[in-house]
Amino acid sequence: MVEAEFSVPASLAGAAPGDAGLGTHMELLSPEDIYRNLMEACALGCDAFDAHVVASILAVFSADTGTGAPRQTASAGLSAVQLSPLIAQFFPKAAAWRLFGLSESVERDAGEACLLELLERCTTSREPFEMLLAAMIARRAQRPNHLWQDLGLRHRGELNELMARHFKPLALRNKADMKWKKFFFRLICADASFSLCTAPSCGECDDFAQCFGEETGMSLLARVRRASDNGAS
């Protein structure tokens, strides 16, 4: 079972979906509040890790627009038609979804479209959930941080578990544990018959650490919380 990372805000504790008190403060919910609200509303019997991944992505993309602004679902790579059943599957009683500005469609540039195609081709079972996950990863991979951070995860180990579960062909191919964004676009370049890298081999590369090595740092949800705390002090 995935342990909760954040304490439950007083405005959420014991509140039921549609509760007047919760509704009054919905526009003030921070990304970490959204995460907790979603996780507390998990559907009975749903997979705890998958629910954690979805809640993390939905929470962290909301930080793109800030507290009180509509969280356009395009920032998570999902349209309204895609998001609604995902929420119903994992968090049927969640209230936080009312903050999301449901995007009618999602536009992708060529690089994101190529990554989405790669991910969709390499899902473990081609289940609908994995296709939605591919769309979210492809969109969040356009952000500037480590991929595990831009997905709202706690550390790179969670991203490795996610890939092993739902994108097994890619997890098996990344034997050297290359950083995931580098690995994705290396495969895309290979498919396109050109190379992003001019080094003869990884062992002879002067920038080895750019593709391999630790991906340390603070999770984005924790970073948002710290920034909020500093602003309040």
C-alpha positions in Angstrom: 0.0 0.0 0.0 1.4 3.4 -0.9 1.8 5.6 2.1 0.4 9.1 2.1 3.1 11.8 1.8 1.1 14.8 3.0 -1.0 15.5 6.0 -4.7 15.9 5.3 -5.7 19.6 5.3 -8.3 20.5 7.9 -10.7 21.5 5.2 -10.6 18.0 3.7 -10.6 15.9 6.9 -13.9 14.0 7.1 -15.5 15.9 4.3 -17.6 14.0 1.8 -17.8 14.8 -1.9 -20.2 17.7 -2.5 -19.8 18.8 1.2 -20.6 22.5 1.4 -17.5 23.2 3.5 -15.2 21.5 1.0 -16.8 23.1 -2.0 -16.3 26.5 -0.4 -12.5 26.0 -0.4 -12.1 24.0 -3.6 -10.5 26.9 -5.4 -7.9 27.2 -2.7 -6.6 23.6 -2.9 -2.9 23.2 -3.5 -1.4 20.4 -5.6 -0.7 18.4 -2.4 -4.3 18.9 -1.2 -5.5 17.6 -4.6 -3.2 14.5 -4.2 -4.6 13.7 -0.8 -8.2 14.4 -1.8 -7.8 12.0 -4.7 -6.0 9.3 -2.7 -8.6 9.4 0.1 -11.3 8.7 -2.6 -9.7 5.7 -4.1 -12.1 3.1 -5.5 -12.4 0.0 -3.4 -10.0 -2.6 -4.6 -8.1 -0.4 -7.0 -4.4 -0.9 -7.4 -2.7 1.4 -4.8 0.4 2.1 -6.8 -1.4 2.9 -10.0 -3.8 5.2 -8.1 -0.7 6.9 -6.6 0.8 7.5 -10.0 -2.5 8.9 -11.5 -3.1 11.1 -8.4 0.5 12.4 -8.5 0.3 13.3 -12.2 -3.1 15.0 -11.7 -1.8 16.9 -8.7 1.5 18.0 -10.1 0.2 19.3 -13.4 -2.1 21.6 -11.4 1.0 23.4 -10.2 1.5 24.7 -13.7 -1.4 27.1 -13.3 -1.3 27.7 -9.6 -3.8 27.7 -6.8 -7.2 29.1 -7.6 -6.8 28.9 -11.4 -8.4 26.3 -13.7 -6.1 23.3 -14.1 -6.4 22.6 -17.8 -6.3 18.9 -18.3 -4.2 19.4 -21.5 -1.3 20.0 -19.1 -1.6 16.3 -18.1 -2.0 15.2 -21.8 -5.6 14.3 -21.4 -8.8 15.6 -22.9 -12.1 15.7 -21.1 -13.3 12.5 -22.8 -10.1 10.7 -21.6 -10.0 12.2 -18.1 -13.6 11.5 -17.0 -13.4 7.7 -17.1 -10.0 7.7 -15.5 -11.3 9.6 -12.6 -14.3 7.3 -12.4 -12.1 4.3 -12.4 -9.7 5.3 -9.6 -11.4 8.2 -7.7 -15.2 8.0 -8.1 -15.9 10.0 -5.0 -13.2 12.6 -5.3 -14.2 16.2 -5.1 -10.9 17.7 -6.4 -11.7 16.9 -10.0 -14.0 19.9 -10.0 -11.0 22.1 -10.1 -9.9 20.8 -13.5 -10.6 22.8 -16.6 -11.5 20.0 -18.9 -9.8 20.4 -22.3 -11.8 19.5 -25.3 -8.7 18.3 -27.2 -5.0 18.0 -26.8 -2.6 19.3 -29.4 0.9 17.7 -29.7 4.0 18.8 -31.5 6.0 16.4 -33.6 8.4 15.4 -30.8 5.6 14.6 -28.3 3.6 12.7 -31.0 6.7 10.5 -31.7 7.1 9.8 -28.0 3.4 9.0 -27.6 3.6 6.6 -30.5 6.7 4.9 -29.0 5.0 4.5 -25.6 1.8 3.2 -27.1 3.7 0.6 -29.1 5.5 -0.6 -26.0 2.8 -1.0 -23.4 2.8 -4.2 -21.4 -0.7 -5.3 -22.2 -2.3 -2.5 -24.4 -5.0 -2.0 -21.9 -6.9 1.3 -22.1 -5.3 2.5 -18.9 -1.8 2.1 -20.3 -2.8 4.1 -23.4 -3.9 7.0 -21.1 -0.7 6.6 -19.1 1.3 6.9 -22.3 -0.5 10.1 -23.2 0.2 11.6 -19.7 3.9 10.6 -19.8 4.4 11.9 -23.3 3.0 15.3 -22.2 4.8 15.6 -18.9 8.1 14.5 -20.6 8.0 17.9 -22.3 8.7 19.6 -19.0 12.3 20.6 -18.1 12.9 18.4 -14.9 13.7 14.7 -14.4 10.7 12.7 -15.7 10.0 11.3 -12.3 9.7 14.8 -11.0 7.4 16.0 -13.8 5.1 13.0 -13.1 4.9 14.1 -9.5 6.6 10.9 -8.2 8.7 10.8 -5.1 11.9 9.4 -6.6 13.2 7.6 -9.7 12.6 4.2 -8.3 8.9 4.8 -8.6 9.3 5.7 -12.3 11.3 2.5 -12.8 8.5 0.5 -11.2 6.0 2.2 -13.4 7.9 1.4 -16.6 8.4 -2.2 -15.5 4.7 -2.6 -14.9 3.1 -0.9 -17.8 5.9 -0.5 -20.4 7.8 -3.7 -20.0 9.4 -3.8 -23.5 11.0 -0.5 -22.8 12.1 -1.4 -19.3 13.7 -4.6 -20.6 15.6 -2.6 -23.3 16.9 0.0 -20.9 19.4 -2.5 -19.4 22.0 0.1 -18.7 19.5 2.2 -16.7 19.8 5.3 -18.9 17.8 8.3 -17.8 14.4 7.8 -19.1 14.0 11.0 -21.2 17.4 10.3 -22.8 16.4 6.7 -23.4 13.1 7.6 -25.1 14.5 10.1 -27.5 17.5 7.9 -28.3 15.0 5.2 -29.5 13.1 7.8 -31.4 16.2 9.0 -33.1 17.1 5.4 -34.0 13.7 4.9 -35.5 14.2 8.0 -37.6 17.6 6.8 -38.9 19.5 9.7 -37.4 21.4 10.1 -34.1 21.1 12.8 -31.5 24.4 11.7 -30.1 27.8 11.8 -31.9 29.8 9.8 -29.4 31.1 6.4 -30.8 29.8 4.6 -27.7 28.6 5.5 -24.2 31.8 4.3 -22.7 33.8 6.8 -24.7 31.5 9.8 -24.1 32.7 12.8 -22.2 29.1 13.6 -21.1 28.3 10.2 -19.7 26.6 11.7 -16.6 24.1 13.5 -18.8 22.5 10.2 -19.8 23.3 8.0 -16.8 23.8 8.4 -13.1 21.7 9.4 -10.2 18.6 11.6 -10.7 18.4 13.2 -7.3 16.4 16.1 -6.1 13.2 17.1 -4.4 9.8 15.9 -5.7 7.9 18.7 -7.4 5.0 18.4 -4.9 7.4 18.8 -2.0 9.0 21.8 -3.8 5.5 23.4 -4.3 4.8 22.9 -0.6 8.1 24.5 0.4 7.5 27.5 -1.9 4.1 27.9 -0.3 5.5 27.6 3.2 8.2 30.2 2.4 5.6 32.5 0.9 3.4 32.3 4.0 6.3 33.0 6.4 
